[in-house]
Amino acid sequence: MFLESASEANATYTIVSTPLQLFPPHLAYQLSVAIYIHVGCTAVLIYDVLDNFKNDFKLLFFYRMKLPTVLYFVTRITLLAYTLARAVLLTLPLENCSTYYDALNALLVIYVASTIALFYLRVCALYNMNRLVVISYGILFLAVIAMLLTLPQTFTATHIATTQYCGESVHGPFFGPTNIILMVYDTLVYVAIAYRFFQMFLRDSETTTRAKFSLLAFGTSLPIVSKALVKDSHLYFLVVFITDPFLVTCAYVFEPPLNVMFLVCHLVLVNILSCRVYRNMKMGLGTDVAMPQNGISNHARPVVLISTDIEMTTDPSLRKASGSNTIGSSQNHGTSPGATVLNFVNVSSAYNDDEGNISLADVTKAHLEKV
């Protein structure tokens, strides 16, 4: 946000009812709107954390802790800490604004880096750690990290006039390029995931263009969990493709505080949706009925995948529901007569079973477990 200059070290602090009265009316209005937006986004994030507390608890204590899961919790904790701490900075007097904001910048860098790392691992996993994919997207990942390190030079905070309230300052040429490189990264990640999805499900040349589009865009005819993952991913990238260009436009068109006013909205939406995608992929949404690879039923015996992460969990209720950890174990779990119930524990069986069936949920999750 905008500040003319910092207070002198030996200045006598003035007690005011609100620091906004020290700004021109139009700027005070913009600052107040920015504060309301930040507090509102913080409330939304807190609600999402509380709403998913049960799932996060299970993910933390009943599932094997690997790097993607660690990154998941890092993104949740750092963004929550950032939004709460920034709400304090925007509303309460502080003694040392500069040092406090350095800590905020550190939280912001860690959050964004963890989020892009989570999607980097997802792309690498989907392509089975293909060397070209790992190297090319690794270079892009490092480029984003390099731009993130400029955030402490972009965002600073000083006291407002002679008060102990803090005001943010945005300066330097790096805010716009940082948003651009993040937008490029998100776009290429989506392209990689969509292309992999095309390879897995839409290679049949006999499938019509309309059917391919319907399957790619809406997950038509996919299993329940797979369709949910497709829709969640599309929703995430839709939000990213709307907010990223908007942030880039704001960075070059508007002056502070308008150019950074909606940044917190982007951060919160990205966190909520990306964590939702990961939770659904890691924990599953119940049963997932596999589909034939060509998208056409061959009247084969249905295959039902129950609790796709059973082998990764110590939750007794989940193990009771699954009954066994062995591929090919067949039990009656209330499915249709003649159905085979499989507990997926092997990456090699994620793509195709004996019937030629495939499940997107297990393909994605299984590869992430290899990271």
N, C-alpha and C positions, 0 to 999 in steps of 0.2 A: 504494500500500500504506500501512499505518498506521504513523505515528510520533507519539509523544507531543510531542516538541519537538526543535528543532535544538540541536546542541552550541554552547557558547560559543566565541568565536573564539580565546580564549587557553587553552582547555582542554588538558590533557595527555592525549594519545591513549593508549588502552589497547590492548594487543595481546591478541587473543582468538583461539581456534582457529576459531570461527565466530560471526558476529554474531547468529545465531539464538538463542544461549544467553541473550541479553539480553532476550528476549521471553517472555511466558507460554507454557506448553507448547502450548495449543491454537492460539495465534497463530503460534508458531514452526512448527507442523506445516503450517498453511495457507500460510505464506510459502515453506516448502520445496517444497510441491506446486506453487505458482505458478512457482517457479524451474525445476522439472523440466518443467513444461508449456512454458515459454518455450524452454528449450534443445531440447526435442523438436521443437517447431514450427520452430525455426531449422534443425535438421538436415533436416527435410522440405523446407524451402525451398531449402536448399543442394543437396539431391539433385535437386530439380526443375530448378534452374538448370543443374547439370552434365548432366542428362539431355537438356536441350533446347539445350545449348551449340551443337551443329552447326546447328540450325535458326536460332538467334539469330544465328550468324555469317553464314549466308546472307542472313538478313533485313537485316543491317546493311550488308553489302558488295555484294550482288548485286541488291538491290531499291531502287527509287527511295525516297529518304528524304523523307517528308512528315510533317505534324503528327501523325497517328495513330500512325505508327511511332515518332516521337520520344517521344510520351506512353507508348507501350508500354515502351520502354527506361527511361524515367524511373521508371515504377512498379517495374520489376524492380530497378533499382539502389538506389532509395531504401528500399524495403522490406528488401532484403538488408542494406543499411548499418544500418538501424534495428534489425533483430533482432540482428545481431552486436554493435552498440554497446550495446544494452540488456543483452545477455548479459554483457558486460564489467561494466556497472554493477551487475548483480545478484550478481556472483561475486567481483569483485576490488576492492581498496581504491583510492580515488581522492582526489585532493587537493581538487578543487572540484566537488562534486556538482551544485550549482545551475546553473553554467555548462554543464556536461556535459549536463544534462537539457534545457536550452534548445535545444541542438543536436538532441537526440532529438525534441523536440516539432516542430522545424522539418522534420525528415525525415518525421515522421508526417503533418504537414499537407500537405507536397508530395506524398507518396504518395497520400493519399486524394483530394486535389484532382485529381491526374493520372488516377486511376482513374475518377472520376465524369466528368471531361472526355472521356475516351475513349468512354464510353457516351453522353454528350451528342452527340458528333460522329456516333456511329453512328445515333442516332435522327434527327438532322438529315439525314444522308445518305440514310437509308431513305425519308424523306419528301421527298427532292429539294430540300432547303433551303426547305421551305414556311415562309412568313413567320410564320404563326400558331404553328407548332411551334417554330421557332427562338426566338421571343420568349417563349412560355409556358415552355418548358423552360429557356430562358436565365435567366429570373427565378428558377425553382426552383434552377438551378445556382448562381446568385449567393447564394441563401439558404443553401445548404449550405456554400459557401465562408465566409460570414459566421459560421456556427456553428463551422466548423473553426478560425477564428481565436481561439476561446475556449479551445482546448486548452492553450495555455501557462499559462492561469490555473487550469486543472483539474488538470494533472499537474505536480508539482514533486518535487524530491529534496533531502534533507539527510543529513548524517552521522548514523549510528546511535549515539546516546549519545556516548561519548568515543572511538569507533573511527573509522577512516578508511573504513569500509565505508558505502555509500550505501543509503538506503531511500527508496522512493517514497511520496508522499503524494497522496491524491485529495481534493480539496475544492472547494467552490463548487457552484452549482446547475445548471451547464451540461452536465454529462456525460449526464444523461438526455435533455434536449431535443436534444442533438447526435445521439444515437442514433436518436431518433424522426424527425428530419428526414431522416437518411440512409435510414431504412426507408421513409419516404414516397417519397423520390426513387427508390430501387430499384424500388418497386412501380409507380410511374408509368412508369418506363422499360420495364419488362416489359410493361405494358399497351399502350404505344405500339408496341413491337416485335411483340407478338402480334396486335394489330389490323392492322398492316401486312401481316403474314404472312397473315392472314385475307383481306385485300383481294386479295392477289396470287394465292392458290391456291384460295380457298373461296367465290368469288363465284357459282359455278354453283348455281342454285336447285334443280336436279335431283339434286344430290348429297345423299345421306341424312345425317341428323344423326350417325349412328354413324360413317360414313365421314369426315365433317368432323372429328369428335373424334379419330379414329385418326390422321388426317393432321396435325392440329394438335399432338397430344400426342406421337406417336411417329414422325412423318415417314413414315408408311406410303406406299409407292409413289413416294416422292421419289427423285431421283438420289442416288448414293452420297455425294457431298460435301455436297449440300443436307441429306440426312438426318443426316449427322454434325454439321453446323452446328446443326440444330434440336435434336438431342439434347444437344450441348454447351451450348447456350443454356439449355435447360430444366434441365440439371444445375446450371448456375451459379445460376440464379434460385431453384431449389429450395433450395440451400445458403443463399443469401441470406435467403430467406423463413423458414428455420428459425433461423439464427443471429441475424438482426436482432432479432426479438421476444425471443429469449432474452437478448440483451445489454441490451435495454430493461428486461426484468424484473429482471435482476441489478442494474441501476443503481438501481432503486427499492426492491428487496426486501432485498438483502444489504448488509452492511458491508464495508469494505476488509479484506483484499485480495480477498474473494470477488467483489465487484462488477466488478472489472476483470481477474480471473484468466484469463478465456477470450477476452479481446479479441484477443490475438495469434493464437489459433486462427482467428478470423474473418478477420483481415487476411491470413494466409497462404493460407487456402482461397480467398478472393476473388481474390487475386493469381494463384494457380495456374490457377484455372478461367477467369478473364477473359482471361488471356494465352493460354491454350489456345484459346479461342474466336477471338481475334484472329489467332493464328498459322495456324490451320486455314483461316480465311477469307482471309487474305492470301496464303498459299502454296499452298493447295489440298491435297488428299489423293490426287492422281492424276487419273484420268479422272472426268468427271461427265456422265452420260447425261441429257439433258434429257427432260422429260416434257411431255405435252400440258397446256395450261392448265386444262382441265376435269378432269384426272386420269384420263381414259379414253383408251386407245390408239386412234389413228385409222389404224393400220397404215401410217403414213407412214414414209418413209425415216428411220432413226434418226440423231440428231444427237449427236455426241460432242464435248465440250469438254475439251481437253487443256491442262494447265498454265495455269490461269485467269489467272496474272499474268505470262505470258511477255513481254508487251511492257514490263513494268516491271523486268525482270531482265537482267543481263549474264552470268548463269551459262551458260557454253558448253554444259554437259550438258543444261540445260533447253531451250536454243534448238535443240540437235541433236535433241531429242525432238520438238519442235514443228514444226520445219522451216520455218515461215513466220510472219510477223506480220500477214498480211493476212486480213481477214474474208472468209470464203467460200473460202479455199484448201482444196482437197481433196486429201488424200494418204492413202496406205495406212500406218497405224500399228498394224497388227495388230488392227484393229477388224473388226466383222462386214462381209461383202461388201455393197457399196452404201452403206456409212455415209459420211456427210460429216463431215470433221474441221474444226472451226472453232477458230481462235485468237482469243479475244475481245479486241478492242482499242477498242471503241466503246460508250459508255454507252447510246446509243439502241438498240442491238441486244440489250441485256441482258434486256429484258422478254420480247420475242417475236421469233422468227425467222420466216422465210417459212412455216414449217409450223405456226406458232402455239405453239411450244414455249417453255418457260421454265426458268430455272435460278436457284434462290435464292442459291447461292454467288456467282454472277457479279453478280446484282442488288445484293447487299449490298456486295461488294468494289468494284464499279465506282463506286458512289456515294461510298464512302469515299475513293476516289482523287480525287474532285472537290473534297474539302475542302482 
